[in-house]
Amino acid sequence: MSSKDLVKLKCTIIDAFPGAKFKAVVIENGHTINCIISGRIRKNNIAILKGDDVDVEVSPYDLSLGRIVYRY
């Protein structure tokens, strides 16, 4: 799958779990997504907390799991 096939959503973090996993809610429709941190965010040691607005890339095949790619 190429990066063109991914869907980018604007979300808000509602819960943080151990192991750099998060639960986010999509701003437009209220759908909940389980998220992990992308490698670039992990490498640059960017902190993500509850209430942060983020961009999440989601596969069109599984809309319940995503990857956080940008923090506002």
C-alpha positions in Angstrom: 0.0 0.0 0.0 1.4 3.4 -0.9 1.1 6.5 1.1 -1.5 7.8 -1.4 -4.0 5.2 -0.3 -4.0 6.4 3.4 -6.8 8.6 4.8 -5.6 11.5 6.9 -7.9 12.6 9.7 -7.7 15.4 12.3 -8.3 14.0 15.8 -8.0 14.8 19.5 -6.3 12.5 22.0 -8.7 11.4 24.7 -6.6 8.7 26.5 -3.0 7.6 26.7 -1.8 4.0 27.3 1.6 2.5 28.0 3.8 1.6 25.1 3.1 4.8 23.1 -0.4 3.9 22.3 -3.3 6.3 22.4 -7.1 6.5 21.9 -8.2 9.4 19.7 -11.6 10.7 18.6 -12.2 12.1 15.1 -13.4 15.7 15.3 -15.9 15.6 12.5 -18.0 12.5 13.4 -16.9 11.4 16.9 -15.5 8.0 15.8 -12.9 6.5 18.1 -9.5 5.3 16.8 -6.7 3.4 18.5 -3.4 5.0 17.5 0.3 4.5 17.7 3.1 7.0 17.2 5.0 7.2 13.9 8.7 6.6 13.8 9.6 10.3 13.1 7.6 11.5 16.2 9.3 8.8 18.3 12.7 9.7 17.0 12.4 13.4 17.7 10.9 12.7 21.1 7.8 14.7 20.7 5.5 14.5 23.7 1.8 13.7 23.1 -0.7 14.3 25.9 -4.4 14.2 26.5 -6.3 17.0 24.7 -3.7 17.4 21.9 -4.9 17.8 18.3 -3.1 15.4 15.9 -3.2 14.2 12.4 -3.8 10.4 12.1 -3.2 8.3 9.0 -5.7 5.5 8.7 -5.8 2.6 6.2 -9.1 2.4 4.2 -9.3 -1.3 5.0 -9.2 -0.9 8.8 -10.6 2.3 10.1 -10.1 1.4 13.8 -6.3 1.6 13.9 -4.2 4.6 12.9 -0.7 6.2 13.1 -0.1 9.6 14.5 2.0 11.6 12.0 1.7 15.2 13.2 1.0 17.0 16.5 -0.4 20.6 16.4 
